[in-house]
Amino acid sequence: MELGELSEGLKLASIDVGSVFYMTFYTEDGIVPKESNETSRNKYFVVLGKSADGLLVASVLINSEINANKAKDIEDYQLKILATDYDFLVHDSYVDGYQVKEISTERILKDANYIGRLKQDDIDLVIVRVNESPVIKPYILEMYHLGL
C-alpha cells in the first residue's frame, strides 16, 4: 500500500459524525462571502450524518458569530462552543443547527482539511437543535439518521 492510498483511507475514515473540517464554500453552496467582490468563503463544518451509500454527508457550519440580520429567527438553533474546549477555535463560536448542508464525500476528500472533532455532548446538543429547526425537512433527518 502506498502512502497516498493510506492517507486517502485515513481521511475517508475521518469523515464521521462529529468530525470537523475546514473548506472553501462558494455562493452556489448558499454561503454569503464577507465582501461583495468575493465568490467564496472558508468555513469550518461539522459532519452530523452520512447517507446510506456514504456518498453524501449532512453537515452544519461553525460561525464566529450569529448573523445579526437573522438572529431573531435562528438564535434558538445555535450552539455556542468555547475556544477553551477546542484547539482549532481562535474565539468562542456557534454551530448553526438551523440548516443542514449536504456535501459529497468526494468533495470533502478532495477539498477539505480535517481539523478535529466535537465533544459528544456538543454533537448531541447540535442534533437536538437540528431536529427542532423549522427549515430542515423530515426526509433529511431520516436520510442522515438524525431523528431523535
C-alpha positions as CSV (number, residue, x, y, z in Angstrom):
1,M,0.0,0.0,0.0
2,E,1.4,3.4,-1.0
3,L,1.4,6.5,1.3
4,G,-1.2,8.2,-0.9
5,E,-3.6,5.3,-0.6
6,L,-3.0,5.2,3.2
7,S,-3.6,8.9,3.7
8,E,-6.7,8.8,1.5
9,G,-8.1,5.9,3.5
10,L,-7.4,7.7,6.8
11,K,-9.1,10.8,5.5
12,L,-12.1,8.7,4.4
13,A,-12.2,7.2,7.9
14,S,-12.2,10.6,9.5
15,I,-15.5,11.6,7.7
16,D,-17.6,10.5,10.7
17,V,-20.2,12.0,12.9
18,G,-18.7,14.9,14.9
19,S,-15.7,15.4,12.6
20,V,-14.8,19.0,11.9
21,F,-13.4,20.0,8.6
22,Y,-12.2,23.3,7.0
23,M,-13.2,24.0,3.4
24,T,-13.9,26.7,0.9
25,F,-17.6,27.2,0.2
26,Y,-19.0,29.2,-2.7
27,T,-22.1,31.3,-3.3
28,E,-23.7,28.3,-5.1
29,D,-23.3,26.4,-1.7
30,G,-25.6,29.1,-0.2
31,I,-22.7,30.9,1.5
32,V,-22.6,34.7,1.6
33,P,-19.0,36.0,1.2
34,K,-17.8,38.7,3.5
35,E,-17.0,41.1,0.7
36,S,-19.3,41.9,-2.3
37,N,-16.4,41.2,-4.8
38,E,-15.7,37.7,-3.4
39,T,-17.3,34.5,-4.5
40,S,-16.2,32.2,-1.7
41,R,-15.6,31.9,2.0
42,N,-13.6,29.4,4.1
43,K,-15.7,27.8,6.8
44,Y,-15.4,25.1,9.4
45,F,-18.2,22.5,9.3
46,V,-19.2,19.5,11.4
47,V,-20.3,16.2,9.9
48,L,-23.6,15.0,11.5
49,G,-24.6,12.1,9.4
50,K,-24.0,10.1,6.2
51,S,-26.3,8.8,3.6
52,A,-26.8,5.0,3.4
53,D,-24.5,4.8,0.4
54,G,-21.9,7.0,2.1
55,L,-21.7,9.4,-0.9
56,L,-23.2,12.4,0.9
57,V,-22.9,13.8,4.4
58,A,-25.2,16.1,6.3
59,S,-23.1,18.9,7.9
60,V,-23.6,22.1,9.8
61,L,-21.4,25.2,9.7
62,I,-19.4,26.8,12.5
63,N,-19.7,30.6,12.6
64,S,-17.7,33.1,14.6
65,E,-20.9,34.9,15.5
66,I,-24.7,34.7,14.9
67,N,-25.8,36.6,11.8
68,A,-27.3,39.8,13.2
69,N,-29.7,40.1,10.3
70,K,-31.2,36.7,11.0
71,A,-30.6,36.4,14.8
72,K,-34.3,36.6,15.7
73,D,-35.1,33.6,13.5
74,I,-32.0,31.4,14.1
75,E,-30.6,32.1,17.5
76,D,-32.5,29.3,19.2
77,Y,-30.8,26.8,16.9
78,Q,-27.2,27.9,17.5
79,L,-24.9,26.1,19.9
80,K,-22.1,28.2,21.4
81,I,-18.8,26.3,21.6
82,L,-15.9,27.6,23.6
83,A,-12.4,28.2,22.3
84,T,-11.1,26.8,25.5
85,D,-12.7,23.4,24.6
86,Y,-11.4,23.3,21.0
87,D,-7.8,23.9,19.8
88,F,-8.9,24.8,16.3
89,L,-11.0,27.8,17.5
90,V,-9.5,31.2,18.0
91,H,-12.5,32.5,19.8
92,D,-15.9,31.2,21.0
93,S,-18.1,30.3,18.1
94,Y,-21.5,29.0,17.1
95,V,-22.6,25.7,15.5
96,D,-25.5,26.5,13.2
97,G,-28.2,23.9,13.8
98,Y,-30.7,26.0,11.8
99,Q,-29.8,24.5,8.4
100,V,-28.0,21.4,7.1
101,K,-25.6,21.5,4.2
102,E,-25.3,18.4,2.1
103,I,-21.8,17.8,0.9
104,S,-20.4,14.9,-1.2
105,T,-17.8,12.7,0.4
106,E,-15.8,13.1,-2.8
107,R,-15.6,16.9,-2.3
108,I,-14.5,16.5,1.3
109,L,-11.8,14.1,0.3
110,K,-10.6,16.5,-2.4
111,D,-11.1,19.9,-0.9
112,A,-11.4,19.8,2.9
113,N,-8.9,19.6,5.7
114,Y,-9.7,17.5,8.8
115,I,-9.4,19.8,11.8
116,G,-10.7,17.8,14.8
117,R,-13.8,16.5,16.5
118,L,-16.6,18.0,18.6
119,K,-17.2,16.6,22.0
120,Q,-20.1,14.0,22.2
121,D,-22.2,16.3,24.4
122,D,-21.9,19.1,21.9
123,I,-22.7,16.7,19.0
124,D,-25.9,15.6,20.9
125,L,-26.9,19.2,21.5
126,V,-26.4,20.2,17.8
127,I,-28.6,17.2,16.8
128,V,-31.3,18.4,19.1
129,R,-31.2,21.9,17.5
130,V,-31.3,20.4,14.0
131,N,-34.4,18.4,14.9
132,E,-36.1,21.5,16.2
133,S,-35.3,23.6,13.2
134,P,-38.3,24.7,11.2
135,V,-36.5,24.6,7.9
136,I,-34.9,21.1,7.9
137,K,-37.3,18.7,6.2
138,P,-38.1,15.4,7.8
139,Y,-36.7,13.4,4.9
140,I,-33.3,15.0,5.5
141,L,-33.4,13.9,9.2
142,E,-34.3,10.4,8.1
143,M,-31.8,10.2,5.2
144,Y,-28.9,11.0,7.5
145,H,-30.3,9.3,10.7
146,L,-30.6,12.5,12.6
147,G,-34.0,11.9,14.1
148,L,-34.4,11.7,17.9
